[in-house]
Amino acid sequence: MPDLLRATNDLYLSGVSQMTPAEIMFEKLAHQFDGVSALRMFGWPCLCLGRKPFVFLDKDTGERLIFRLYPEEAQQALQLTDTEVFNPGGKSKRMKNWIVVGQSQRKQWPSFAEKSYQLMLHETRKATR
């Protein structure tokens, strides 16, 4: 995944793309994992395995990615700067284990995406047993 991150940064910094790094990464992640589709849920662009989302793109700024993580991983992620629990309604609708990760932590995006995808694979396999 380091090549994916490098390509994302190069496109943005070169001025070739008017997309933000998060938007570029979101597009690349849509093609990175098997069985993933890009959809919209609740007006938010998301990547889904089947119909289950595992990554959202911040629809308001286009500059942050939101990942669903295992509880332990979510707690570790919240120790980083520029991270927070996802709160789509802005009030008391915080979504447990969904972590917003800003651009200052974009080097972590590929790792979080992989963890989020693996969580969805695990849950999908568990549900089909």
N, C-alpha and C positions, 0 to 999 in steps of 0.2 A: 503493500500500500504506500510506501514512501514515494514511489514514482507517481502515483495518483495525486498525492499532495503537491509534489513538485510541479506537475503539469498544470494543476489548478492555479497555483501561485503564478506560474509563468504566463498563463493566458491573461490573468487579471492585470499583472504588473506591466505587461507589454502593451496594454491598451487594445489588444486584439478583441477582447470581449468587454462588453458593457455590463456584463453580469457581475454580481458580487462573488467573492470567493465561495460563500455558502451556496449560492445558486449554481455555480459551476460544479462544486462538490456533489450537490444533490443530483444534478444531471448525470454525473459520472457514476455515482453510487447506484443509480437506477439500472445501469448496465453491468455493474460489477458482480452482482449476486444472482444465482440461479433462481428462477421462479418469481422474481420481483416485478411488480408493476407500479407505475406512478399513477396515483389517483388523487382525488380531493375528498377530504372528510371534514365536515363542519366548516368548509371554505378554506381549509388549510391544505397546501400541497403535501402529499405524504408518499412514502414508499411502503408498499404492503407485500406481505407474503400471504398469498391467498387474499382474503379480505381483512387481514389483521395488520394494522400499521405498526411500523417499528422505527421509522424516522419521519419527522415533520420538518418542513422548511418554515421559518417564521414568516407568516404572510404579511405582517405589518412592516417589517424592515428588510426582509430578504437577506439579512446579515447574520442570522443565527440558525443553528440546527438543533433539533430536539430529539433526544434518543430515549428509548425505553430500555432500562437496565435492570439487572438483578438488584435487590435491595442493598447488598454489600457494595456493589459497584457504584450504585447511585450515591451512597454515602461518601465513598472515596472521591467521586467526581465533584461533589459539593465542596470539597476541601480546596479545589482549584479556584483561582480568581475567574471572574466573568462566567460563572455558572449559577444557576438557580433552579428551583423546582418549577416545572411548567405550570402556569396559571392562566389558561386561555380566557377565562372570563374576567380576569383582573380583580376578582373579589375573593370569595372563599372556595373557588373551584380548583384548588391545587391538585394536580394529578401525581399521585405518589409514584415514585420510581421513573418518572419522565423528567429528564434533566435538559434544560436549555443550556447550550454551550456556545458562547460568543466567539467572535473572530480572533480575539487574543489567544484563544486556546485551539485555533484551527489545526494545529499539528496533531491534536488529539482526536479530531473528527474521524479519520479512518479507523482508529482503534475502537472508538465508541460505536461506530457503524457495524463493525464486525461483531462486537459483543451483543449489540441489539439484534442483529440478524441471527446469531446463534441462539439467543433467547427465544426468538420466534420459531426457529426450527425445532427447538426442544419442546415448546408448547404445542406446536402443530403435530409432532410425532406422538406426544402424550395423548392428545385429543383423539387420534385415530386408532389408538390401541383398544 
